[in-house]
Amino acid sequence: MNRLLSAGLAGALTVTLAPPAAAHTGHAGDAAFLQGFLHPLGGIDHLPAMVAVGI
């Protein structure tokens, strides 16, 4: 049980303390939700990736 608790704590700390990814920089902050929602549909490389994971 102690090992499971330690692994869970390590995972929770990793997720909460990790810095945000900055893969696509330079976007305006206005319609952030709409841009994020439509982003995967706009790139030719994004469509095969979505199909590969089963959308």
PDB file with SEQRES, HELIX, SHEET and CRYST1 records, atoms N, CA, C and O in Angstrom:
SEQRES   1 A   55  MET ASN ARG LEU LEU SER ALA GLY LEU ALA GLY ALA LEU          
SEQRES   2 A   55  THR VAL THR LEU ALA PRO PRO ALA ALA ALA HIS THR GLY          
SEQRES   3 A   55  HIS ALA GLY ASP ALA ALA PHE LEU GLN GLY PHE LEU HIS          
SEQRES   4 A   55  PRO LEU GLY GLY ILE ASP HIS LEU PRO ALA MET VAL ALA          
SEQRES   5 A   55  VAL GLY ILE                                                  
HELIX    1 AA1 ASN A    2  LEU A   17  1                                  16    
HELIX    2 AA2 ALA A   32  LEU A   38  1                                   7    
HELIX    3 AA3 HIS A   39  LEU A   41  5                                   3    
HELIX    4 AA4 HIS A   46  VAL A   53  1                                   8    
CRYST1    1.000    1.000    1.000  90.00  90.00  90.00 P 1           1          
ATOM      1  N   MET A   1       0.833  -1.197   0.000  1.00  0.00           N  
ATOM      2  CA  MET A   1       0.000   0.000   0.000  1.00  0.00           C  
ATOM      3  C   MET A   1       0.875   1.257   0.000  1.00  0.00           C  
ATOM      4  O   MET A   1       0.536   2.251  -0.642  1.00  0.00           O  
ATOM      5  N   ASN A   2       1.982   1.210   0.710  1.00  0.00           N  
ATOM      6  CA  ASN A   2       2.871   2.356   0.795  1.00  0.00           C  
ATOM      7  C   ASN A   2       3.479   2.684  -0.571  1.00  0.00           C  
ATOM      8  O   ASN A   2       3.637   3.854  -0.920  1.00  0.00           O  
ATOM      9  N   ARG A   3       3.818   1.648  -1.340  1.00  0.00           N  
ATOM     10  CA  ARG A   3       4.395   1.841  -2.665  1.00  0.00           C  
ATOM     11  C   ARG A   3       3.370   2.479  -3.606  1.00  0.00           C  
ATOM     12  O   ARG A   3       3.719   3.352  -4.400  1.00  0.00           O  
ATOM     13  N   LEU A   4       2.130   2.054  -3.523  1.00  0.00           N  
ATOM     14  CA  LEU A   4       1.061   2.610  -4.340  1.00  0.00           C  
ATOM     15  C   LEU A   4       0.817   4.074  -3.995  1.00  0.00           C  
ATOM     16  O   LEU A   4       0.603   4.893  -4.888  1.00  0.00           O  
ATOM     17  N   LEU A   5       0.846   4.405  -2.730  1.00  0.00           N  
ATOM     18  CA  LEU A   5       0.672   5.784  -2.286  1.00  0.00           C  
ATOM     19  C   LEU A   5       1.816   6.667  -2.783  1.00  0.00           C  
ATOM     20  O   LEU A   5       1.591   7.795  -3.221  1.00  0.00           O  
ATOM     21  N   SER A   6       3.036   6.150  -2.713  1.00  0.00           N  
ATOM     22  CA  SER A   6       4.195   6.903  -3.193  1.00  0.00           C  
ATOM     23  C   SER A   6       4.115   7.138  -4.696  1.00  0.00           C  
ATOM     24  O   SER A   6       4.423   8.234  -5.166  1.00  0.00           O  
ATOM     25  N   ALA A   7       3.710   6.139  -5.447  1.00  0.00           N  
ATOM     26  CA  ALA A   7       3.582   6.282  -6.893  1.00  0.00           C  
ATOM     27  C   ALA A   7       2.485   7.280  -7.239  1.00  0.00           C  
ATOM     28  O   ALA A   7       2.646   8.085  -8.155  1.00  0.00           O  
ATOM     29  N   GLY A   8       1.394   7.235  -6.528  1.00  0.00           N  
ATOM     30  CA  GLY A   8       0.311   8.182  -6.759  1.00  0.00           C  
ATOM     31  C   GLY A   8       0.718   9.607  -6.433  1.00  0.00           C  
ATOM     32  O   GLY A   8       0.382  10.534  -7.170  1.00  0.00           O  
ATOM     33  N   LEU A   9       1.425   9.786  -5.356  1.00  0.00           N  
ATOM     34  CA  LEU A   9       1.903  11.108  -4.971  1.00  0.00           C  
ATOM     35  C   LEU A   9       2.906  11.636  -5.990  1.00  0.00           C  
ATOM     36  O   LEU A   9       2.859  12.810  -6.356  1.00  0.00           O  
ATOM     37  N   ALA A  10       3.810  10.781  -6.449  1.00  0.00           N  
ATOM     38  CA  ALA A  10       4.792  11.190  -7.452  1.00  0.00           C  
ATOM     39  C   ALA A  10       4.095  11.582  -8.753  1.00  0.00           C  
ATOM     40  O   ALA A  10       4.477  12.562  -9.392  1.00  0.00           O  
ATOM     41  N   GLY A  11       3.087  10.826  -9.142  1.00  0.00           N  
ATOM     42  CA  GLY A  11       2.339  11.151 -10.355  1.00  0.00           C  
ATOM     43  C   GLY A  11       1.575  12.459 -10.219  1.00  0.00           C  
ATOM     44  O   GLY A  11       1.540  13.264 -11.150  1.00  0.00           O  
ATOM     45  N   ALA A  12       0.974  12.668  -9.080  1.00  0.00           N  
ATOM     46  CA  ALA A  12       0.218  13.900  -8.860  1.00  0.00           C  
ATOM     47  C   ALA A  12       1.140  15.116  -8.853  1.00  0.00           C  
ATOM     48  O   ALA A  12       0.789  16.157  -9.407  1.00  0.00           O  
ATOM     49  N   LEU A  13       2.292  14.999  -8.244  1.00  0.00           N  
ATOM     50  CA  LEU A  13       3.248  16.105  -8.234  1.00  0.00           C  
ATOM     51  C   LEU A  13       3.782  16.392  -9.635  1.00  0.00           C  
ATOM     52  O   LEU A  13       3.953  17.551 -10.013  1.00  0.00           O  
ATOM     53  N   THR A  14       4.041  15.348 -10.394  1.00  0.00           N  
ATOM     54  CA  THR A  14       4.535  15.524 -11.755  1.00  0.00           C  
ATOM     55  C   THR A  14       3.521  16.273 -12.606  1.00  0.00           C  
ATOM     56  O   THR A  14       3.884  17.170 -13.368  1.00  0.00           O  
ATOM     57  N   VAL A  15       2.266  15.911 -12.479  1.00  0.00           N  
ATOM     58  CA  VAL A  15       1.219  16.553 -13.282  1.00  0.00           C  
ATOM     59  C   VAL A  15       0.989  17.996 -12.853  1.00  0.00           C  
ATOM     60  O   VAL A  15       0.806  18.869 -13.701  1.00  0.00           O  
ATOM     61  N   THR A  16       0.996  18.253 -11.573  1.00  0.00           N  
ATOM     62  CA  THR A  16       0.677  19.598 -11.099  1.00  0.00           C  
ATOM     63  C   THR A  16       1.845  20.566 -11.180  1.00  0.00           C  
ATOM     64  O   THR A  16       1.627  21.772 -11.287  1.00  0.00           O  
ATOM     65  N   LEU A  17       3.076  20.076 -11.133  1.00  0.00           N  
ATOM     66  CA  LEU A  17       4.228  20.961 -11.141  1.00  0.00           C  
ATOM     67  C   LEU A  17       4.872  21.128 -12.513  1.00  0.00           C  
ATOM     68  O   LEU A  17       5.790  21.932 -12.673  1.00  0.00           O  
ATOM     69  N   ALA A  18       4.403  20.383 -13.491  1.00  0.00           N  
ATOM     70  CA  ALA A  18       4.979  20.477 -14.838  1.00  0.00           C  
ATOM     71  C   ALA A  18       4.590  21.815 -15.477  1.00  0.00           C  
ATOM     72  O   ALA A  18       3.442  22.246 -15.365  1.00  0.00           O  
ATOM     73  N   PRO A  19       5.537  22.463 -16.140  1.00  0.00           N  
ATOM     74  CA  PRO A  19       5.208  23.728 -16.812  1.00  0.00           C  
ATOM     75  C   PRO A  19       4.341  23.460 -18.044  1.00  0.00           C  
ATOM     76  O   PRO A  19       4.430  22.386 -18.639  1.00  0.00           O  
ATOM     77  N   PRO A  20       3.509  24.423 -18.429  1.00  0.00           N  
ATOM     78  CA  PRO A  20       2.667  24.217 -19.606  1.00  0.00           C  
ATOM     79  C   PRO A  20       3.517  24.144 -20.880  1.00  0.00           C  
ATOM     80  O   PRO A  20       4.559  24.791 -20.979  1.00  0.00           O  
ATOM     81  N   ALA A  21       3.066  23.362 -21.832  1.00  0.00           N  
ATOM     82  CA  ALA A  21       3.775  23.238 -23.103  1.00  0.00           C  
ATOM     83  C   ALA A  21       3.519  24.472 -23.954  1.00  0.00           C  
ATOM     84  O   ALA A  21       2.420  25.027 -23.942  1.00  0.00           O  
ATOM     85  N   ALA A  22       4.515  24.890 -24.676  1.00  0.00           N  
ATOM     86  CA  ALA A  22       4.389  26.055 -25.541  1.00  0.00           C  
ATOM     87  C   ALA A  22       4.689  25.653 -26.978  1.00  0.00           C  
ATOM     88  O   ALA A  22       5.574  26.223 -27.617  1.00  0.00           O  
ATOM     89  N   ALA A  23       3.953  24.675 -27.483  1.00  0.00           N  
ATOM     90  CA  ALA A  23       4.202  24.169 -28.821  1.00  0.00           C  
ATOM     91  C   ALA A  23       3.773  25.161 -29.887  1.00  0.00           C  
ATOM     92  O   ALA A  23       4.449  25.304 -30.905  1.00  0.00           O  
ATOM     93  N   HIS A  24       2.687  25.832 -29.675  1.00  0.00           N  
ATOM     94  CA  HIS A  24       2.175  26.799 -30.646  1.00  0.00           C  
ATOM     95  C   HIS A  24       2.145  28.169 -29.988  1.00  0.00           C  
ATOM     96  O   HIS A  24       1.186  28.508 -29.295  1.00  0.00           O  
ATOM     97  N   THR A  25       3.173  28.942 -30.200  1.00  0.00           N  
ATOM     98  CA  THR A  25       3.243  30.254 -29.570  1.00  0.00           C  
ATOM     99  C   THR A  25       2.796  31.338 -30.542  1.00  0.00           C  
ATOM    100  O   THR A  25       2.734  31.109 -31.750  1.00  0.00           O  
ATOM    101  N   GLY A  26       2.488  32.501 -30.020  1.00  0.00           N  
ATOM    102  CA  GLY A  26       2.150  33.643 -30.850  1.00  0.00           C  
ATOM    103  C   GLY A  26       0.682  33.783 -31.185  1.00  0.00           C  
ATOM    104  O   GLY A  26       0.322  34.637 -31.995  1.00  0.00           O  
ATOM    105  N   HIS A  27      -0.176  32.975 -30.591  1.00  0.00           N  
ATOM    106  CA  HIS A  27      -1.607  33.103 -30.856  1.00  0.00           C  
ATOM    107  C   HIS A  27      -2.203  34.179 -29.957  1.00  0.00           C  
ATOM    108  O   HIS A  27      -1.778  34.364 -28.816  1.00  0.00           O  
ATOM    109  N   ALA A  28      -3.183  34.873 -30.485  1.00  0.00           N  
ATOM    110  CA  ALA A  28      -3.865  35.898 -29.695  1.00  0.00           C  
ATOM    111  C   ALA A  28      -4.702  35.225 -28.617  1.00  0.00           C  
ATOM    112  O   ALA A  28      -5.154  34.094 -28.798  1.00  0.00           O  
ATOM    113  N   GLY A  29      -4.909  35.902 -27.514  1.00  0.00           N  
ATOM    114  CA  GLY A  29      -5.651  35.329 -26.406  1.00  0.00           C  
ATOM    115  C   GLY A  29      -7.153  35.508 -26.500  1.00  0.00           C  
ATOM    116  O   GLY A  29      -7.878  35.053 -25.615  1.00  0.00           O  
ATOM    117  N   ASP A  30      -7.648  36.170 -27.566  1.00  0.00           N  
ATOM    118  CA  ASP A  30      -9.080  36.455 -27.663  1.00  0.00           C  
ATOM    119  C   ASP A  30      -9.905  35.171 -27.638  1.00  0.00           C  
ATOM    120  O   ASP A  30     -10.328  34.760 -26.557  1.00  0.00           O  
ATOM    121  N   ALA A  31     -10.140  34.556 -28.703  1.00  0.00           N  
ATOM    122  CA  ALA A  31     -11.033  33.402 -28.779  1.00  0.00           C  
ATOM    123  C   ALA A  31     -10.254  32.118 -28.523  1.00  0.00           C  
ATOM    124  O   ALA A  31     -10.202  31.241 -29.384  1.00  0.00           O  
ATOM    125  N   ALA A  32      -9.658  32.006 -27.363  1.00  0.00           N  
ATOM    126  CA  ALA A  32      -8.782  30.875 -27.057  1.00  0.00           C  
ATOM    127  C   ALA A  32      -9.520  29.541 -27.140  1.00  0.00           C  
ATOM    128  O   ALA A  32      -8.978  28.573 -27.671  1.00  0.00           O  
ATOM    129  N   PHE A  33     -10.746  29.475 -26.626  1.00  0.00           N  
ATOM    130  CA  PHE A  33     -11.468  28.206 -26.667  1.00  0.00           C  
ATOM    131  C   PHE A  33     -11.779  27.812 -28.096  1.00  0.00           C  
ATOM    132  O   PHE A  33     -11.578  26.659 -28.479  1.00  0.00           O  
ATOM    133  N   LEU A  34     -12.264  28.749 -28.885  1.00  0.00           N  
ATOM    134  CA  LEU A  34     -12.615  28.442 -30.277  1.00  0.00           C  
ATOM    135  C   LEU A  34     -11.374  28.057 -31.073  1.00  0.00           C  
ATOM    136  O   LEU A  34     -11.414  27.110 -31.858  1.00  0.00           O  
ATOM    137  N   GLN A  35     -10.280  28.774 -30.882  1.00  0.00           N  
ATOM    138  CA  GLN A  35      -9.043  28.436 -31.578  1.00  0.00           C  
ATOM    139  C   GLN A  35      -8.557  27.044 -31.176  1.00  0.00           C  
ATOM    140  O   GLN A  35      -8.122  26.263 -32.023  1.00  0.00           O  
ATOM    141  N   GLY A  36      -8.632  26.748 -29.914  1.00  0.00           N  
ATOM    142  CA  GLY A  36      -8.201  25.425 -29.448  1.00  0.00           C  
ATOM    143  C   GLY A  36      -9.093  24.318 -29.951  1.00  0.00           C  
ATOM    144  O   GLY A  36      -8.618  23.219 -30.237  1.00  0.00           O  
ATOM    145  N   PHE A  37     -10.381  24.590 -30.064  1.00  0.00           N  
ATOM    146  CA  PHE A  37     -11.323  23.581 -30.541  1.00  0.00           C  
ATOM    147  C   PHE A  37     -11.142  23.317 -32.026  1.00  0.00           C  
ATOM    148  O   PHE A  37     -11.224  22.170 -32.465  1.00  0.00           O  
ATOM    149  N   LEU A  38     -10.896  24.360 -32.803  1.00  0.00           N  
ATOM    150  CA  LEU A  38     -10.778  24.214 -34.250  1.00  0.00           C  
ATOM    151  C   LEU A  38      -9.364  23.869 -34.718  1.00  0.00           C  
ATOM    152  O   LEU A  38      -9.186  23.458 -35.865  1.00  0.00           O  
ATOM    153  N   HIS A  39      -8.372  24.026 -33.869  1.00  0.00           N  
ATOM    154  CA  HIS A  39      -6.984  23.815 -34.266  1.00  0.00           C  
ATOM    155  C   HIS A  39      -6.718  22.439 -34.880  1.00  0.00           C  
ATOM    156  O   HIS A  39      -6.063  22.376 -35.920  1.00  0.00           O  
ATOM    157  N   PRO A  40      -7.187  21.342 -34.297  1.00  0.00           N  
ATOM    158  CA  PRO A  40      -6.888  20.031 -34.884  1.00  0.00           C  
ATOM    159  C   PRO A  40      -7.498  19.834 -36.267  1.00  0.00           C  
ATOM    160  O   PRO A  40      -7.041  18.972 -37.018  1.00  0.00           O  
ATOM    161  N   LEU A  41      -8.499  20.598 -36.613  1.00  0.00           N  
ATOM    162  CA  LEU A  41      -9.147  20.427 -37.915  1.00  0.00           C  
ATOM    163  C   LEU A  41      -8.437  21.194 -39.020  1.00  0.00           C  
ATOM    164  O   LEU A  41      -8.729  20.980 -40.197  1.00  0.00           O  
ATOM    165  N   GLY A  42      -7.513  22.082 -38.671  1.00  0.00           N  
ATOM    166  CA  GLY A  42      -6.909  22.956 -39.654  1.00  0.00           C  
ATOM    167  C   GLY A  42      -5.589  22.493 -40.239  1.00  0.00           C  
ATOM    168  O   GLY A  42      -5.104  23.107 -41.189  1.00  0.00           O  
ATOM    169  N   GLY A  43      -5.005  21.467 -39.727  1.00  0.00           N  
ATOM    170  CA  GLY A  43      -3.700  21.057 -40.227  1.00  0.00           C  
ATOM    171  C   GLY A  43      -3.752  19.699 -40.886  1.00  0.00           C  
ATOM    172  O   GLY A  43      -4.413  18.784 -40.394  1.00  0.00           O  
ATOM    173  N   ILE A  44      -3.053  19.569 -42.001  1.00  0.00           N  
ATOM    174  CA  ILE A  44      -3.036  18.290 -42.703  1.00  0.00           C  
ATOM    175  C   ILE A  44      -2.368  17.212 -41.860  1.00  0.00           C  
ATOM    176  O   ILE A  44      -2.683  16.031 -42.007  1.00  0.00           O  
ATOM    177  N   ASP A  45      -1.458  17.596 -40.985  1.00  0.00           N  
ATOM    178  CA  ASP A  45      -0.812  16.608 -40.119  1.00  0.00           C  
ATOM    179  C   ASP A  45      -1.657  16.250 -38.905  1.00  0.00           C  
ATOM    180  O   ASP A  45      -1.433  15.212 -38.282  1.00  0.00           O  
ATOM    181  N   HIS A  46      -2.617  17.085 -38.565  1.00  0.00           N  
ATOM    182  CA  HIS A  46      -3.457  16.817 -37.394  1.00  0.00           C  
ATOM    183  C   HIS A  46      -4.562  15.804 -37.697  1.00  0.00           C  
ATOM    184  O   HIS A  46      -4.916  15.001 -36.834  1.00  0.00           O  
ATOM    185  N   LEU A  47      -5.096  15.833 -38.889  1.00  0.00           N  
ATOM    186  CA  LEU A  47      -6.202  14.921 -39.231  1.00  0.00           C  
ATOM    187  C   LEU A  47      -5.803  13.448 -39.147  1.00  0.00           C  
ATOM    188  O   LEU A  47      -6.534  12.671 -38.533  1.00  0.00           O  
ATOM    189  N   PRO A  48      -4.680  13.025 -39.734  1.00  0.00           N  
ATOM    190  CA  PRO A  48      -4.308  11.614 -39.589  1.00  0.00           C  
ATOM    191  C   PRO A  48      -4.038  11.221 -38.129  1.00  0.00           C  
ATOM    192  O   PRO A  48      -4.298  10.088 -37.724  1.00  0.00           O  
ATOM    193  N   ALA A  49      -3.520  12.164 -37.358  1.00  0.00           N  
ATOM    194  CA  ALA A  49      -3.258  11.861 -35.944  1.00  0.00           C  
ATOM    195  C   ALA A  49      -4.573  11.615 -35.202  1.00  0.00           C  
ATOM    196  O   ALA A  49      -4.662  10.698 -34.385  1.00  0.00           O  
ATOM    197  N   MET A  50      -5.596  12.433 -35.485  1.00  0.00           N  
ATOM    198  CA  MET A  50      -6.898  12.251 -34.824  1.00  0.00           C  
ATOM    199  C   MET A  50      -7.533  10.929 -35.253  1.00  0.00           C  
ATOM    200  O   MET A  50      -8.130  10.233 -34.432  1.00  0.00           O  
ATOM    201  N   VAL A  51      -7.408  10.582 -36.528  1.00  0.00           N  
ATOM    202  CA  VAL A  51      -7.957   9.309 -37.005  1.00  0.00           C  
ATOM    203  C   VAL A  51      -7.205   8.151 -36.358  1.00  0.00           C  
ATOM    204  O   VAL A  51      -7.810   7.142 -35.994  1.00  0.00           O  
ATOM    205  N   ALA A  52      -5.894   8.292 -36.214  1.00  0.00           N  
ATOM    206  CA  ALA A  52      -5.088   7.219 -35.638  1.00  0.00           C  
ATOM    207  C   ALA A  52      -5.472   6.914 -34.193  1.00  0.00           C  
ATOM    208  O   ALA A  52      -5.427   5.759 -33.769  1.00  0.00           O  
ATOM    209  N   VAL A  53      -5.849   7.939 -33.439  1.00  0.00           N  
ATOM    210  CA  VAL A  53      -6.236   7.690 -32.041  1.00  0.00           C  
ATOM    211  C   VAL A  53      -7.725   7.463 -31.884  1.00  0.00           C  
ATOM    212  O   VAL A  53      -8.205   7.240 -30.772  1.00  0.00           O  
ATOM    213  N   GLY A  54      -8.463   7.517 -32.985  1.00  0.00           N  
ATOM    214  CA  GLY A  54      -9.885   7.212 -32.935  1.00  0.00           C  
ATOM    215  C   GLY A  54     -10.760   8.386 -32.578  1.00  0.00           C  
ATOM    216  O   GLY A  54     -11.874   8.197 -32.089  1.00  0.00           O  
ATOM    217  N   ILE A  55     -10.289   9.588 -32.807  1.00  0.00           N  
ATOM    218  CA  ILE A  55     -11.014  10.825 -32.529  1.00  0.00           C  
ATOM    219  C   ILE A  55     -11.671  10.686 -31.192  1.00  0.00           C  
ATOM    220  O   ILE A  55     -12.346  11.609 -30.737  1.00  0.00           O  
TER     221      ILE A  55                                                      
END                                                                             
